[in-house]
């Protein structure tokens, strides 16, 4: 797809369950900032979807909504170019999801690799909340409600986009050209490993570096990063593969030639982990310091954050309602069909 086309719509978003982190930044946030200048963009704060595994603590969701807003504005999401909206305040999204549930089977949802992995991570086994199992359908509803053609996501969410494509294909085959087919946009760093090296960076895993992290805590997090346990002495040859510090240098160090030189030096021996971590901490602080400062400024005015969110939600409501009406009519539902 030609992403230079001006009339395309983008839909992306996050669950308000904690602060955004470096994985979000390279996974999709940078793409959102870049693409908002070329396309129509909606960023959805998925508070209703967050209930799927936080229903016992809904206050956690509410506490994080304006925090997420501050993160968005701090990294460069421009409310004059991007409509930031709240999922639970757009009733048409739930309506569309209800209709789309009839176009997918439980067996297909259970085969979704992203859903399977998250079920395992959360220890649900067979006690899976129905809403959690069906969240790919909810995401399909969110995407199609805005006629989104492009969806910036991390690599772990690609199976969810593929499932949305299947739902759209089936819907259009049954009811005519009703929904827009979405396409995923994957970043150059689609899956940033956590500081422990055990898996992707994640709020729930406690292995993330938040965009709002303070300078001292950033240094501490970098110092805890997994490197090469066999690299005991500076003179020892070290492994670059699986080394979290090098994964982050590769993702965030603008001097790629120097990173390549450091890799060769580390493999040959004579380069210590302390020096590498010091370099990485400096690079990350240079990246995050201005974000942190802007975030403080935005977070100090919650009334402004709420006003921006309400304005974006009002715009989103109009578009999603029109999609729900189109879907309802094409499916033969409602008084107008009698």
TORKOL-4160 file (C-alpha; in steps of 0.2 Angstrom, whole numbers, padded with zeros to 4 digits, m for minus):
338
<pt num="1" X="0000" Y="0000" Z="0000"/>
<pt num="2" X="0006" Y="0018" Z="m0004"/>
<pt num="3" X="0007" Y="0026" Z="0013"/>
<pt num="4" X="0010" Y="0043" Z="0004"/>
<pt num="5" X="m0008" Y="0043" Z="0000"/>
<pt num="6" X="m0016" Y="0058" Z="0009"/>
<pt num="7" X="m0034" Y="0052" Z="0011"/>
<pt num="8" X="m0029" Y="0036" Z="0022"/>
<pt num="9" X="m0035" Y="0034" Z="0040"/>
<pt num="10" X="m0024" Y="0027" Z="0054"/>
<pt num="11" X="m0031" Y="0019" Z="0070"/>
<pt num="12" X="m0020" Y="0015" Z="0084"/>
<pt num="13" X="m0020" Y="0015" Z="0103"/>
<pt num="14" X="m0016" Y="0008" Z="0120"/>
<pt num="15" X="m0024" Y="0001" Z="0135"/>
<pt num="16" X="m0023" Y="0013" Z="0150"/>
<pt num="17" X="m0015" Y="0001" Z="0162"/>
<pt num="18" X="0002" Y="0009" Z="0165"/>
<pt num="19" X="0015" Y="0021" Z="0158"/>
<pt num="20" X="0021" Y="0020" Z="0141"/>
<pt num="21" X="0038" Y="0014" Z="0139"/>
<pt num="22" X="0053" Y="0012" Z="0126"/>
<pt num="23" X="0045" Y="m0003" Z="0118"/>
<pt num="24" X="0029" Y="0007" Z="0114"/>
<pt num="25" X="0040" Y="0021" Z="0107"/>
<pt num="26" X="0050" Y="0011" Z="0094"/>
<pt num="27" X="0035" Y="m0001" Z="0092"/>
<pt num="28" X="0022" Y="0012" Z="0086"/>
<pt num="29" X="0023" Y="0029" Z="0094"/>
<pt num="30" X="0037" Y="0035" Z="0083"/>
<pt num="31" X="0026" Y="0030" Z="0068"/>
<pt num="32" X="0011" Y="0039" Z="0075"/>
<pt num="33" X="0020" Y="0055" Z="0076"/>
<pt num="34" X="0027" Y="0053" Z="0059"/>
<pt num="35" X="0011" Y="0048" Z="0050"/>
<pt num="36" X="0000" Y="0061" Z="0058"/>
<pt num="37" X="0007" Y="0074" Z="0046"/>
<pt num="38" X="0002" Y="0063" Z="0031"/>
<pt num="39" X="m0015" Y="0055" Z="0036"/>
<pt num="40" X="m0030" Y="0056" Z="0046"/>
<pt num="41" X="m0026" Y="0048" Z="0063"/>
<pt num="42" X="m0036" Y="0042" Z="0078"/>
<pt num="43" X="m0028" Y="0036" Z="0094"/>
<pt num="44" X="m0039" Y="0026" Z="0105"/>
<pt num="45" X="m0037" Y="0025" Z="0123"/>
<pt num="46" X="m0044" Y="0007" Z="0125"/>
<pt num="47" X="m0051" Y="0008" Z="0143"/>
<pt num="48" X="m0066" Y="m0004" Z="0140"/>
<pt num="49" X="m0054" Y="m0017" Z="0133"/>
<pt num="50" X="m0043" Y="m0015" Z="0148"/>
<pt num="51" X="m0057" Y="m0022" Z="0158"/>
<pt num="52" X="m0054" Y="m0039" Z="0150"/>
<pt num="53" X="m0041" Y="m0043" Z="0163"/>
<pt num="54" X="m0043" Y="m0028" Z="0176"/>
<pt num="55" X="m0061" Y="m0030" Z="0180"/>
<pt num="56" X="m0057" Y="m0032" Z="0198"/>
<pt num="57" X="m0048" Y="m0015" Z="0199"/>
<pt num="58" X="m0057" Y="m0003" Z="0187"/>
<pt num="59" X="m0049" Y="0011" Z="0196"/>
<pt num="60" X="m0032" Y="0007" Z="0189"/>
<pt num="61" X="m0039" Y="0010" Z="0172"/>
<pt num="62" X="m0047" Y="0027" Z="0177"/>
<pt num="63" X="m0031" Y="0033" Z="0185"/>
<pt num="64" X="m0020" Y="0030" Z="0170"/>
<pt num="65" X="m0031" Y="0038" Z="0157"/>
<pt num="66" X="m0024" Y="0056" Z="0159"/>
<pt num="67" X="m0007" Y="0049" Z="0162"/>
<pt num="68" X="m0008" Y="0041" Z="0145"/>
<pt num="69" X="m0014" Y="0058" Z="0138"/>
<pt num="70" X="0002" Y="0066" Z="0145"/>
<pt num="71" X="0013" Y="0053" Z="0137"/>
<pt num="72" X="0005" Y="0055" Z="0120"/>
<pt num="73" X="0007" Y="0074" Z="0120"/>
<pt num="74" X="0025" Y="0073" Z="0127"/>
<pt num="75" X="0031" Y="0062" Z="0113"/>
<pt num="76" X="0024" Y="0073" Z="0100"/>
<pt num="77" X="0006" Y="0067" Z="0096"/>
<pt num="78" X="m0002" Y="0084" Z="0090"/>
<pt num="79" X="m0021" Y="0085" Z="0095"/>
<pt num="80" X="m0023" Y="0097" Z="0080"/>
<pt num="81" X="m0018" Y="0083" Z="0068"/>
<pt num="82" X="m0023" Y="0067" Z="0078"/>
<pt num="83" X="m0040" Y="0064" Z="0087"/>
<pt num="84" X="m0036" Y="0056" Z="0104"/>
<pt num="85" X="m0052" Y="0047" Z="0110"/>
<pt num="86" X="m0059" Y="0036" Z="0124"/>
<pt num="87" X="m0066" Y="0019" Z="0119"/>
<pt num="88" X="m0080" Y="0018" Z="0133"/>
<pt num="89" X="m0087" Y="0035" Z="0127"/>
<pt num="90" X="m0090" Y="0029" Z="0109"/>
<pt num="91" X="m0105" Y="0017" Z="0110"/>
<pt num="92" X="m0104" Y="0012" Z="0092"/>
<pt num="93" X="m0088" Y="0003" Z="0095"/>
<pt num="94" X="m0097" Y="m0010" Z="0106"/>
<pt num="95" X="m0111" Y="m0011" Z="0094"/>
<pt num="96" X="m0100" Y="m0015" Z="0079"/>
<pt num="97" X="m0090" Y="m0028" Z="0090"/>
<pt num="98" X="m0106" Y="m0037" Z="0094"/>
<pt num="99" X="m0110" Y="m0039" Z="0076"/>
<pt num="100" X="m0093" Y="m0044" Z="0071"/>
<pt num="101" X="m0093" Y="m0058" Z="0085"/>
<pt num="102" X="m0105" Y="m0067" Z="0073"/>
<pt num="103" X="m0091" Y="m0068" Z="0060"/>
<pt num="104" X="m0078" Y="m0078" Z="0070"/>
<pt num="105" X="m0078" Y="m0094" Z="0079"/>
<pt num="106" X="m0071" Y="m0098" Z="0097"/>
<pt num="107" X="m0059" Y="m0110" Z="0090"/>
<pt num="108" X="m0052" Y="m0097" Z="0078"/>
<pt num="109" X="m0050" Y="m0085" Z="0093"/>
<pt num="110" X="m0041" Y="m0098" Z="0103"/>
<pt num="111" X="m0029" Y="m0102" Z="0089"/>
<pt num="112" X="m0023" Y="m0083" Z="0088"/>
<pt num="113" X="m0005" Y="m0084" Z="0093"/>
<pt num="114" X="m0006" Y="m0067" Z="0102"/>
<pt num="115" X="m0021" Y="m0072" Z="0112"/>
<pt num="116" X="m0013" Y="m0089" Z="0117"/>
<pt num="117" X="0003" Y="m0081" Z="0123"/>
<pt num="118" X="m0006" Y="m0068" Z="0133"/>
<pt num="119" X="m0018" Y="m0082" Z="0141"/>
<pt num="120" X="m0002" Y="m0091" Z="0146"/>
<pt num="121" X="0007" Y="m0076" Z="0153"/>
<pt num="122" X="m0008" Y="m0072" Z="0164"/>
<pt num="123" X="m0011" Y="m0089" Z="0170"/>
<pt num="124" X="m0029" Y="m0090" Z="0164"/>
<pt num="125" X="m0028" Y="m0109" Z="0158"/>
<pt num="126" X="m0046" Y="m0113" Z="0155"/>
<pt num="127" X="m0053" Y="m0099" Z="0166"/>
<pt num="128" X="m0052" Y="m0086" Z="0152"/>
<pt num="129" X="m0064" Y="m0071" Z="0153"/>
<pt num="130" X="m0075" Y="m0071" Z="0138"/>
<pt num="131" X="m0071" Y="m0053" Z="0135"/>
<pt num="132" X="m0052" Y="m0057" Z="0135"/>
<pt num="133" X="m0054" Y="m0071" Z="0122"/>
<pt num="134" X="m0064" Y="m0060" Z="0111"/>
<pt num="135" X="m0053" Y="m0044" Z="0112"/>
<pt num="136" X="m0046" Y="m0047" Z="0094"/>
<pt num="137" X="m0064" Y="m0044" Z="0088"/>
<pt num="138" X="m0066" Y="m0028" Z="0099"/>
<pt num="139" X="m0050" Y="m0022" Z="0090"/>
<pt num="140" X="m0057" Y="m0026" Z="0073"/>
<pt num="141" X="m0072" Y="m0016" Z="0078"/>
<pt num="142" X="m0061" Y="m0001" Z="0083"/>
<pt num="143" X="m0051" Y="m0002" Z="0067"/>
<pt num="144" X="m0066" Y="m0004" Z="0055"/>
<pt num="145" X="m0076" Y="0009" Z="0064"/>
<pt num="146" X="m0065" Y="0023" Z="0058"/>
<pt num="147" X="m0062" Y="0015" Z="0041"/>
<pt num="148" X="m0044" Y="0013" Z="0045"/>
<pt num="149" X="m0033" Y="0007" Z="0031"/>
<pt num="150" X="m0016" Y="0008" Z="0041"/>
<pt num="151" X="m0013" Y="0002" Z="0059"/>
<pt num="152" X="0005" Y="0004" Z="0067"/>
<pt num="153" X="0008" Y="m0010" Z="0078"/>
<pt num="154" X="0022" Y="m0020" Z="0086"/>
<pt num="155" X="0026" Y="m0037" Z="0079"/>
<pt num="156" X="0016" Y="m0046" Z="0094"/>
<pt num="157" X="0000" Y="m0038" Z="0088"/>
<pt num="158" X="0002" Y="m0044" Z="0070"/>
<pt num="159" X="m0009" Y="m0059" Z="0072"/>
<pt num="160" X="m0023" Y="m0048" Z="0079"/>
<pt num="161" X="m0022" Y="m0037" Z="0063"/>
<pt num="162" X="m0023" Y="m0053" Z="0052"/>
<pt num="163" X="m0038" Y="m0059" Z="0062"/>
<pt num="164" X="m0046" Y="m0042" Z="0059"/>
<pt num="165" X="m0043" Y="m0044" Z="0040"/>
<pt num="166" X="m0051" Y="m0061" Z="0040"/>
<pt num="167" X="m0067" Y="m0053" Z="0049"/>
<pt num="168" X="m0067" Y="m0039" Z="0036"/>
<pt num="169" X="m0066" Y="m0051" Z="0022"/>
<pt num="170" X="m0080" Y="m0062" Z="0028"/>
<pt num="171" X="m0091" Y="m0047" Z="0032"/>
<pt num="172" X="m0089" Y="m0040" Z="0014"/>
<pt num="173" X="m0092" Y="m0056" Z="0006"/>
<pt num="174" X="m0108" Y="m0058" Z="0015"/>
<pt num="175" X="m0115" Y="m0040" Z="0015"/>
<pt num="176" X="m0106" Y="m0031" Z="0001"/>
<pt num="177" X="m0092" Y="m0019" Z="0003"/>
<pt num="178" X="m0095" Y="m0013" Z="0021"/>
<pt num="179" X="m0079" Y="m0012" Z="0030"/>
<pt num="180" X="m0062" Y="m0005" Z="0025"/>
<pt num="181" X="m0048" Y="m0018" Z="0024"/>
<pt num="182" X="m0034" Y="m0013" Z="0037"/>
<pt num="183" X="m0015" Y="m0016" Z="0034"/>
<pt num="184" X="m0002" Y="m0017" Z="0048"/>
<pt num="185" X="0013" Y="m0005" Z="0048"/>
<pt num="186" X="0028" Y="m0014" Z="0058"/>
<pt num="187" X="0042" Y="m0003" Z="0064"/>
<pt num="188" X="0061" Y="m0006" Z="0061"/>
<pt num="189" X="0062" Y="m0012" Z="0079"/>
<pt num="190" X="0045" Y="m0022" Z="0081"/>
<pt num="191" X="0049" Y="m0031" Z="0097"/>
<pt num="192" X="0060" Y="m0023" Z="0110"/>
<pt num="193" X="0067" Y="m0035" Z="0123"/>
<pt num="194" X="0064" Y="m0031" Z="0141"/>
<pt num="195" X="0079" Y="m0026" Z="0152"/>
<pt num="196" X="0080" Y="m0044" Z="0160"/>
<pt num="197" X="0082" Y="m0051" Z="0142"/>
<pt num="198" X="0068" Y="m0064" Z="0146"/>
<pt num="199" X="0055" Y="m0057" Z="0134"/>
<pt num="200" X="0048" Y="m0042" Z="0126"/>
<pt num="201" X="0047" Y="m0026" Z="0136"/>
<pt num="202" X="0031" Y="m0026" Z="0145"/>
<pt num="203" X="0022" Y="m0016" Z="0159"/>
<pt num="204" X="0015" Y="m0032" Z="0167"/>
<pt num="205" X="0032" Y="m0041" Z="0167"/>
<pt num="206" X="0041" Y="m0026" Z="0176"/>
<pt num="207" X="0055" Y="m0026" Z="0164"/>
<pt num="208" X="0051" Y="m0009" Z="0155"/>
<pt num="209" X="0059" Y="0008" Z="0155"/>
<pt num="210" X="0045" Y="0021" Z="0156"/>
<pt num="211" X="0046" Y="0036" Z="0145"/>
<pt num="212" X="0043" Y="0046" Z="0161"/>
<pt num="213" X="0057" Y="0038" Z="0171"/>
<pt num="214" X="0068" Y="0049" Z="0181"/>
<pt num="215" X="0087" Y="0051" Z="0177"/>
<pt num="216" X="0093" Y="0041" Z="0192"/>
<pt num="217" X="0081" Y="0027" Z="0190"/>
<pt num="218" X="0086" Y="0026" Z="0171"/>
<pt num="219" X="0104" Y="0023" Z="0176"/>
<pt num="220" X="0099" Y="0010" Z="0188"/>
<pt num="221" X="0088" Y="0001" Z="0175"/>
<pt num="222" X="0102" Y="0001" Z="0162"/>
<pt num="223" X="0114" Y="m0006" Z="0175"/>
<pt num="224" X="0102" Y="m0020" Z="0178"/>
<pt num="225" X="0102" Y="m0025" Z="0160"/>
<pt num="226" X="0106" Y="m0043" Z="0155"/>
<pt num="227" X="0122" Y="m0044" Z="0146"/>
<pt num="228" X="0133" Y="m0060" Z="0143"/>
<pt num="229" X="0135" Y="m0070" Z="0159"/>
<pt num="230" X="0151" Y="m0078" Z="0152"/>
<pt num="231" X="0159" Y="m0061" Z="0150"/>
<pt num="232" X="0167" Y="m0060" Z="0167"/>
<pt num="233" X="0183" Y="m0050" Z="0164"/>
<pt num="234" X="0185" Y="m0035" Z="0152"/>
<pt num="235" X="0198" Y="m0045" Z="0142"/>
<pt num="236" X="0186" Y="m0060" Z="0139"/>
<pt num="237" X="0177" Y="m0061" Z="0122"/>
<pt num="238" X="0159" Y="m0057" Z="0124"/>
<pt num="239" X="0143" Y="m0062" Z="0115"/>
<pt num="240" X="0133" Y="m0049" Z="0107"/>
<pt num="241" X="0118" Y="m0060" Z="0103"/>
<pt num="242" X="0105" Y="m0060" Z="0117"/>
<pt num="243" X="0114" Y="m0045" Z="0125"/>
<pt num="244" X="0101" Y="m0033" Z="0130"/>
<pt num="245" X="0113" Y="m0018" Z="0130"/>
<pt num="246" X="0118" Y="m0021" Z="0112"/>
<pt num="247" X="0099" Y="m0023" Z="0107"/>
<pt num="248" X="0096" Y="m0006" Z="0114"/>
<pt num="249" X="0111" Y="0002" Z="0107"/>
<pt num="250" X="0106" Y="m0005" Z="0090"/>
<pt num="251" X="0088" Y="0003" Z="0093"/>
<pt num="252" X="0093" Y="0020" Z="0100"/>
<pt num="253" X="0111" Y="0024" Z="0096"/>
<pt num="254" X="0111" Y="0036" Z="0081"/>
<pt num="255" X="0129" Y="0032" Z="0077"/>
<pt num="256" X="0127" Y="0015" Z="0069"/>
<pt num="257" X="0145" Y="0014" Z="0063"/>
<pt num="258" X="0151" Y="0016" Z="0081"/>
<pt num="259" X="0139" Y="0002" Z="0087"/>
<pt num="260" X="0146" Y="m0010" Z="0074"/>
<pt num="261" X="0164" Y="m0005" Z="0080"/>
<pt num="262" X="0158" Y="m0009" Z="0098"/>
<pt num="263" X="0151" Y="m0025" Z="0093"/>
<pt num="264" X="0167" Y="m0031" Z="0085"/>
<pt num="265" X="0177" Y="m0025" Z="0100"/>
<pt num="266" X="0166" Y="m0034" Z="0112"/>
<pt num="267" X="0167" Y="m0050" Z="0103"/>
<pt num="268" X="0186" Y="m0049" Z="0102"/>
<pt num="269" X="0188" Y="m0045" Z="0120"/>
<pt num="270" X="0194" Y="m0029" Z="0129"/>
<pt num="271" X="0177" Y="m0020" Z="0131"/>
<pt num="272" X="0168" Y="m0020" Z="0147"/>
<pt num="273" X="0150" Y="m0020" Z="0151"/>
<pt num="274" X="0152" Y="m0005" Z="0162"/>
<pt num="275" X="0158" Y="0006" Z="0148"/>
<pt num="276" X="0144" Y="0000" Z="0136"/>
<pt num="277" X="0130" Y="0003" Z="0149"/>
<pt num="278" X="0137" Y="0021" Z="0153"/>
<pt num="279" X="0136" Y="0025" Z="0134"/>
<pt num="280" X="0118" Y="0018" Z="0133"/>
<pt num="281" X="0112" Y="0027" Z="0149"/>
<pt num="282" X="0119" Y="0043" Z="0141"/>
<pt num="283" X="0110" Y="0040" Z="0124"/>
<pt num="284" X="0093" Y="0036" Z="0133"/>
<pt num="285" X="0094" Y="0051" Z="0144"/>
<pt num="286" X="0097" Y="0062" Z="0130"/>
<pt num="287" X="0081" Y="0054" Z="0121"/>
<pt num="288" X="0070" Y="0054" Z="0137"/>
<pt num="289" X="0075" Y="0071" Z="0146"/>
<pt num="290" X="0065" Y="0082" Z="0134"/>
<pt num="291" X="0050" Y="0070" Z="0134"/>
<pt num="292" X="0051" Y="0070" Z="0153"/>
<pt num="293" X="0051" Y="0089" Z="0154"/>
<pt num="294" X="0036" Y="0091" Z="0142"/>
<pt num="295" X="0026" Y="0077" Z="0151"/>
<pt num="296" X="0028" Y="0086" Z="0167"/>
<pt num="297" X="0021" Y="0102" Z="0159"/>
<pt num="298" X="0006" Y="0093" Z="0151"/>
<pt num="299" X="0002" Y="0083" Z="0167"/>
<pt num="300" X="0001" Y="0099" Z="0177"/>
<pt num="301" X="m0015" Y="0104" Z="0168"/>
<pt num="302" X="m0027" Y="0089" Z="0169"/>
<pt num="303" X="m0041" Y="0101" Z="0163"/>
<pt num="304" X="m0032" Y="0104" Z="0147"/>
<pt num="305" X="m0029" Y="0085" Z="0145"/>
<pt num="306" X="m0048" Y="0081" Z="0148"/>
<pt num="307" X="m0053" Y="0095" Z="0136"/>
<pt num="308" X="m0042" Y="0088" Z="0122"/>
<pt num="309" X="m0049" Y="0070" Z="0125"/>
<pt num="310" X="m0067" Y="0076" Z="0125"/>
<pt num="311" X="m0064" Y="0085" Z="0108"/>
<pt num="312" X="m0056" Y="0070" Z="0100"/>
<pt num="313" X="m0070" Y="0058" Z="0107"/>
<pt num="314" X="m0083" Y="0069" Z="0100"/>
<pt num="315" X="m0075" Y="0068" Z="0082"/>
<pt num="316" X="m0073" Y="0049" Z="0084"/>
<pt num="317" X="m0091" Y="0047" Z="0089"/>
<pt num="318" X="m0098" Y="0054" Z="0073"/>
<pt num="319" X="m0087" Y="0043" Z="0062"/>
<pt num="320" X="m0090" Y="0027" Z="0072"/>
<pt num="321" X="m0109" Y="0030" Z="0072"/>
<pt num="322" X="m0109" Y="0031" Z="0053"/>
<pt num="323" X="m0100" Y="0015" Z="0051"/>
<pt num="324" X="m0112" Y="0006" Z="0064"/>
<pt num="325" X="m0127" Y="0013" Z="0054"/>
<pt num="326" X="m0119" Y="0007" Z="0037"/>
<pt num="327" X="m0115" Y="m0011" Z="0045"/>
<pt num="328" X="m0133" Y="m0012" Z="0052"/>
<pt num="329" X="m0141" Y="m0008" Z="0036"/>
<pt num="330" X="m0130" Y="m0019" Z="0026"/>
<pt num="331" X="m0134" Y="m0033" Z="0038"/>
<pt num="332" X="m0153" Y="m0030" Z="0036"/>
<pt num="333" X="m0155" Y="m0024" Z="0054"/>
<pt num="334" X="m0166" Y="m0010" Z="0061"/>
<pt num="335" X="m0183" Y="m0002" Z="0058"/>
<pt num="336" X="m0177" Y="0005" Z="0042"/>
<pt num="337" X="m0176" Y="m0012" Z="0035"/>
<pt num="338" X="m0195" Y="m0016" Z="0039"/>
